[in-house]
C-alpha cells in the first residue's frame, strides 16, 4: 500500500518537470489546458498507483499519460489542428495570403499528394475520427495518426512555398 507521504514525495519531485513537459507538448495551448492535463495526469496516477504500486520511473509514467492526454485534446479539436498549419507572422512576407483563407488552404492541398490531401480533408473537413479512417483504409489508427502528421507537414511546407513564392 502506498502512503500519502510517498505520493506527496513523488508529486514534489515530479510536478515541475511534468508541468514543463506538458507546456512544451501543448505548444500554443493555454495555461488552463496545461494545468488541466497536469491535474488529470496526477489523478490517474494516484488511482493507478494505489492499485498497482509505483512504476519504476514515475516521471516517465506521468509524461506518457500527459502526452496521451494532450494528443487526445487536439484530436478532439480538429479545427485547432488546422490552425497549427498557419505560419508564424514573422515568417510572412508583405505579399502573403492569410493561411486561414479556405482558398489558400485548397491551393495548398492541391499541391501535395492526393492521398495526403484526401486524408486531411477526411479528418479536418469531414470530421472523421482516426478510427473511422483506419477502418476505411484497412490500417491501424496509429498508422492513420502517422500519415496525418506527414500530411500536415507536407501541407505546411507547401503553404510556406506559396507564401514565400518558392
C-alpha positions in Angstrom: 0.0 0.0 0.0 1.3 3.5 -0.9 1.2 6.1 1.8 0.1 9.7 1.4 3.6 10.7 2.3 5.1 8.6 -0.5 2.6 10.1 -3.0 3.5 13.7 -1.9 7.2 13.0 -2.2 6.7 11.7 -5.8 4.4 14.7 -6.5 7.0 17.2 -5.2 9.8 15.5 -7.2 7.8 15.4 -10.5 5.5 18.4 -10.6 7.9 20.9 -12.1 9.4 18.6 -14.8 5.9 17.4 -15.7 4.5 20.9 -16.0 7.3 21.9 -18.3 6.9 18.8 -20.4 3.1 19.4 -20.8 3.6 23.1 -21.6 6.0 22.1 -24.4 3.7 19.4 -25.7 0.7 21.7 -25.7 2.7 24.3 -27.7 0.2 27.1 -28.3 -2.2 25.6 -25.8 -3.5 27.8 -23.0 -2.2 27.7 -19.5 -5.6 26.3 -18.4 -5.0 23.4 -20.8 -1.6 22.7 -19.3 -3.0 22.8 -15.8 -5.9 20.6 -16.7 -3.6 18.0 -18.3 -1.2 18.0 -15.3 -4.1 17.7 -12.8 -5.8 14.8 -14.8 -2.4 13.1 -15.1 -1.9 13.1 -11.3 -5.5 11.9 -10.7 -4.9 9.0 -13.0 -1.6 8.3 -11.4 -3.0 8.2 -7.8 -5.8 5.8 -8.9 -3.4 3.6 -10.8 -0.5 3.6 -8.3 -2.8 2.8 -5.4 -3.9 -0.3 -7.1 -0.6 -1.3 -8.8 2.2 0.4 -6.9 4.7 2.9 -8.2 6.2 2.3 -11.6 10.0 2.0 -11.9 10.2 5.6 -13.2 7.2 7.7 -12.0 8.1 10.7 -14.1 8.3 8.7 -17.4 4.9 7.2 -16.5 3.4 10.6 -15.9 4.9 12.0 -19.1 3.4 9.2 -21.1 -0.1 9.7 -19.7 0.2 13.5 -20.1 1.4 13.2 -23.7 -1.6 11.0 -24.5 -4.0 13.5 -22.8 -2.5 16.4 -24.9 -2.8 14.3 -28.1 -6.4 13.4 -27.2 -7.2 17.0 -26.6 -6.0 18.1 -30.1 -7.6 15.1 -31.7 -11.0 16.1 -30.3 -10.5 19.7 -31.6 -9.7 19.3 -35.3 -10.0 23.0 -36.1 -7.1 23.8 -33.8 -5.0 21.3 -35.7 -5.7 23.2 -38.9 -4.7 26.4 -37.1 -1.4 24.9 -36.3 -0.7 24.8 -40.1 -0.7 28.6 -40.0 2.7 30.2 -40.4 4.2 32.4 -37.8 3.5 36.1 -38.6 7.3 36.7 -38.5 7.7 34.3 -41.5 5.1 36.0 -43.6 6.0 38.4 -46.4 4.0 41.5 -47.2 2.5 39.8 -50.3 1.5 36.7 -48.4 -2.1 35.5 -48.2 -3.8 34.7 -44.9 -3.2 31.0 -44.3 -6.7 30.6 -42.7 -8.3 31.5 -46.0 -10.1 28.5 -47.4 -9.0 29.1 -51.0 -5.4 29.3 -49.8 -5.7 26.0 -47.9 -7.3 24.4 -51.0 -4.5 25.6 -53.2 -2.0 24.1 -50.7 -3.9 20.8 -50.7 -3.8 20.7 -54.5 0.0 20.9 -54.3 0.5 17.8 -52.1 0.0 14.1 -52.8 -3.6 13.2 -53.5 -3.7 10.6 -50.7 -2.4 13.1 -48.2 -4.9 15.8 -49.2 -7.7 13.3 -49.1 -6.7 12.2 -45.6 -6.5 15.8 -44.3 -9.9 16.5 -45.8 -11.4 13.4 -44.2 -10.1 14.3 -40.8 -10.5 18.1 -40.7 -13.3 18.8 -43.1 -15.5 15.7 -42.9 -14.6 15.4 -39.2 -14.0 11.6 -39.4 -12.2 10.0 -36.5 -8.9 8.2 -36.8 -10.8 5.0 -36.1 -13.2 5.6 -39.0 -10.4 6.5 -41.4 -8.4 3.4 -40.2 -11.4 1.2 -40.9 -11.9 2.7 -44.4 -8.2 2.3 -45.3 -7.7 -1.1 -43.6 -4.9 0.2 -41.4 -4.3 0.8 -37.7 -5.3 4.1 -36.0 -1.6 4.6 -35.2 -0.8 4.4 -38.9 -3.5 7.0 -39.6 -2.0 9.3 -37.0 1.4 8.9 -38.6 0.0 9.6 -42.1 -1.9 12.7 -40.7 1.4 14.0 -39.2 3.2 13.6 -42.5 0.3 15.1 -44.5 0.2 18.1 -42.2 3.9 18.6 -42.6 3.6 18.3 -46.4 0.8 20.9 -46.4 2.8 23.2 -44.1 5.8 23.1 -46.5 3.6 23.7 -49.5 1.9 26.7 -47.8 5.3 28.1 -46.9 6.4 27.8 -50.5 3.2 29.5 -51.6 3.7 32.3 -49.1 7.4 32.9 -50.0 6.9 32.4 -53.7 9.3 29.5 -53.7 
